[in-house]
């Protein structure tokens, strides 16, 4: 027999926000402020041939590096900061760590090293931080933020000498790094060469790309020029079911659940679903988005296309430098639906509600 308290446990809250409008700078801020991108899923209706420039944007020259047993004092090293933080654009994220109970690390595009630490680690570290906003009741989790852009400043030298000494006592981390060089003539692998020369085990990682063609599917008939945001939830749900290749047969069969495509609807001959998995920098996602817009604008008959971007569940931050939630769902991401002139955006972020334990 199931415990009633378990069966009545309320699902964690999740914020779903819609907006629409014409293309401007504001809506691309969402792309720039979502730092750690893992999955990009694109739906192209009534389409068979996909231009190479679109696929290559997230497939070629998007390599990243996995550094095993990285010592964090290396990140605060002046030579490393001068070459890869103050020049170019670097993001980093620890992997195989759980945000709720392990020590986790992140490097933001703004040049900050953010540590999410357990209580025992924080109290023995010796650096100033603050209690996690999601652990104010039990104080079991703390965050420490180090501004790497201040490394090398003469008035801060003693402080960063102490930071390096404290970080040397921390455990080693397995970290993903993605560095975009400041100039085209600089090779992105320079960061791997530097760390390899510093006796670190560095692995080259390449994104995974796949293409799937789906035939004869009914689709909601939408016009972004007159799109009702009240229908946004149903349309996003349909997009998710399409990419997961769920059954759309509108019939009852015993106790099986069924799904009906929202009205009005139409039949589309085929869909192309592109999927990319890796560790993408926001600038790479923005470049892909711009190419996706070009693809739409080149075809006046294209009614809409969509792009779904999902982050990492155990990342230290979710949006900008906002602390990521734990003990609940950590589903952070966004969906862009666009045509030649308009866009509809759905942003999903985990709730900031603090749960009692």
N, C-alpha and C positions, 0 to 999 in steps of 0.2 A: 504494500500500500504506500502511495506517495504521500509525503508530508504535505499537509494543506498549506503551510507557510511557504513551501517551495513552489507549489503550483500557482499560488497567488502572487508570486514575486513579480513586481511591476518591471516591465522592460525599461532600460535606461532611456532618458530623453535624448532626442537628436534634433538639432535645429535645421530646418530646410527653408531657405530664403530664395525667392524668385525676384528677378528684375528684368526689364526689357527696355529697349531704346535703340537709337541709331548709334553707329560706331563713333566712339570718341575715346579719349585717354582713360576715362574712369573705369570702363569695364576691363581693360587690360591690366589694371592694378591688381585684380584678383589673381591673375596669372603670376605677376611679379612677387606677390606676397605669399605665395604657396611655395615654400622653399624646397621640399624633398618630394620629388615626383617619382612614383614607381611604375604606374600603369597608365597607358593612354589607349583608349578605345574609340574608334571612329566608325560611324555608320554613314554610308553613302548610298542613298536610295536611287533606284532606277539607274544603275551604273554597272558597267562591266570592266571597262579599262580604267586603270588608275595610273596617272602620270608618275614617272619615276622620281621626279623632283619632290613629290609629296612624300613618298615612302622613304626616300633617301635622307630626308631631313632628320628623322629620328632613328635611322638605321646606320648611316655612315657618319664617321667622325663624332660619334657619341660615346666613345669608349670611356670607361672609368676604371678606377683601380681599387683593389682590395688589399689593404695593408694589415698583415697579421702581427699581433703582439706589439702594437705601437705604444711607445711610451709618450705620455702627454707632454712631458717637458720638451719633447722635440717640436711640438706645435708652437711653443712659446719661444723657441730659439730665434734669435734676431735674424739670422741668415734666412731661415725658413719664412719668417714673417715678411721680410723685405722682398723676397723673390716671389712668394705665392699668395700672400694675403694683401699686401699693399699694391701688388701688380697683378693684373688679371682679376679673376673672380672665382673664389673657392667655396665649395660646400663640402661638408663631411658629416658622416653619421655612423655611430657605432651599430653593429649588427650582432645578432645572437644575444641580445640583452633585452630584458623585460622592463618596461617603464615603471611597473608597479613595485618591483622588488629587487631590481638590480641597479648597479651604477651604469648610467648611460651618458653619452657624449654627443655633442653636435657642434659643427662650425657653420655659422650663418653667412650669407653673402655680404652682410654688413661688417664682417670681420670680428665676430664675437665667438668666443669659445664658451659654450654653455654646458655645465655639468649638472646632471640630475643624480643626486647621491642619497644613499641610505643614511639613516640616522647615525649608525656607528662609524661609517666612513667620514661623514661630515664632521663629526665631533673630533675625530683624530687627524683631520686634514690640516687644520690651522688657517684656513682662508675664510674670509667673511662672505656669508651668503644669507639666504632667507628661507624660511619654511615654505614648502610647497603650498600653493593656494588650495590644493585638494587634500592636504594632510594637516590642516590647522587644528583638527580635533585631537589627533594622535601624535602629530609631529614626528612621523616616521620617515619623511622624505623632505629633502632640501635641494635648493638650486643655487649654484654659484655661477656668476657671469664674469668673464674676463675679456676686456676690450683689447684685442690683439693690435689694433691700430696704434695703441699707446706704447707698444714695445719699441724701445730705442730712444724714447724721450728721456733726456738727461735727468729731469726732475722726478722721473718714475723708475729710475734704474734700480734703486734699492728694493722697491716694491716687487719688481719683476724678477729680481734675483731670488727673493723669498718665494714667489709663485713657483718658479722652477724647482726650488728645493722641496716645496710641499708636493708638487705634482710628481716628483720622482718617487714618492712613497705610495703613489696610487698603483693599482693593478694595471696591467697592460690590456689594450683593447684591440679588437678586430674592427677596422674602420673602413668605410667606403669613402673615397675621395673623387671629386669631379672638379677639375680645374680648367677654366677657360682662359687662355693666355691673352695678354693685352694687345698683341699684334699678330697678324696672320703668319708672319715669318717665324714666330716662336712656336715650337712644337709642344702640344699638350702633354707629351710624355716626359717633359722636363722634370715634372714633380716626381714621377716614378723613378727617373734616373737619380735624382737627388736622394730620395729615400733609400734606394737600393745601394747607393754608395755609402749610406749611413748604416749599412748592414741590416736593413729591414727586408723581410720577405714580402715582396710586392707582386700581386697577380693582376694581369690584364683581364678586364671583364668587358664583354661586348653585349649590347642589347639584343633581345630576342624579338623578332618580328614575325607576324603570321597574317595570312589573308584567308578569309572565309567568304564564300559566296552562297547566299540563301535565295531560294527561288519561291515565287508564288506565295507571297505573304500579304495579308491585308494590313493596311497601315492607317492610322488616324489621318484624316484629311485636314491638314492645318495650313493656315496662311499667317505667317509671322507679322504681316502688316495689320492683321485684325485679331491676333492671338489673345485669347482670354487666359490670364494667369491662373484662374480657378481650374482650368483644365490641365495646368502644368503637372500636377501630381500624377494624373492618369497617363499623360504622355511620357513622363520620365519612367514610370513603372513599365509601360509598354516597351520603351527602349531597352530597359534592363532585361526583360524577358526575351526580346529579340536577340540580343547579343549572347544570352545564355542558351539560345535555341530551345526555348520552352515550347510546349504544345499549345496551339491556339485554337484547337477544335472546340467549337461552341456546342457542346452536347453534354448531357448528363449520363453518368454511368455508375450506378450504385452510390457509393460514398465518396467518389473521387471529386476533388474540387475542379472547377472549370473556370476559364477566363474568357471574357468577351472584349473584343477590341472596341474602344470608345467610339461613339458616333460623332460626326459623320465619318465614314471610312471609305477607303478605295483599295483596289488591288494593284500592287506594284510588281512588275515582272521579276525583279531581282534586287538584292541588297548586297553590297560589299562591306564586310566588317574587317577593319584593320585593327590589329592589336600589337602594342609595343610594350615591352617590359625591360626595365633597367633602372638606372639611377640618374635621373635627368635634372639638369640645372634649369631654373625658371627661364633663363634666356633661350635655352634650346626649345622649350615648350612654346615660348612666344614666337620664335621663328617658324615653328611648325604651324601655329595658329595663323600667322600671316600668309603662309603658303596655302593653307586651307581656304582662306578668304579669296586668294587669287584663283584657286581652283573653282570656287563657286561663281565668282564674277565672270570667269571665262565661259560659263555655260548659263545663258539667260533662262533656259528651261528648267534649271535646277531649283526646285522649290525650297529645299532645306538640306543641310547636313548637320551632323552632331559630333561633338568631341567630349569624351568623358575622361577626366584626369583624377587619379586616386593616389594618395600618399602612403606612408608607412604607418602601421598601427602603433609601433613602439618608438616613434620619433620623439625627441625631447620637446620639440615645439610643433605646433600645427600651422597656424596662420601667423605670418611675421615671426615675432619672437614670443608669441603667446604660449604659455605652458600647456602641454598636451595633457588631456585627461587620462586617468587610469581608474581601475575598478569598474569601468563601464565600457561601452563601445567607443572605439576611436576611429570612427568612419568619417574621415575628412576628405573632401574632394569637391569637384564642381563639374557641371555639364554646360557646354556652350552649344546652342542651336542657332544656326545663322543662315541667312540667304544673302542676296546681293547688297541689301541696304540695312537690314535690321538684325538684331540679335535678341535671344532670350537666354538668360543665364540662371541656373539653379545651383546654389551653393549649399553644401551640406557640411555642418560642423558639429562636433560632439558638444554636448551640453556642458556648461560651466557650473552646473549645480554641484554642491558639495554634499556627498552622501555620508551619513553617519555609519560608523562601524561598531 
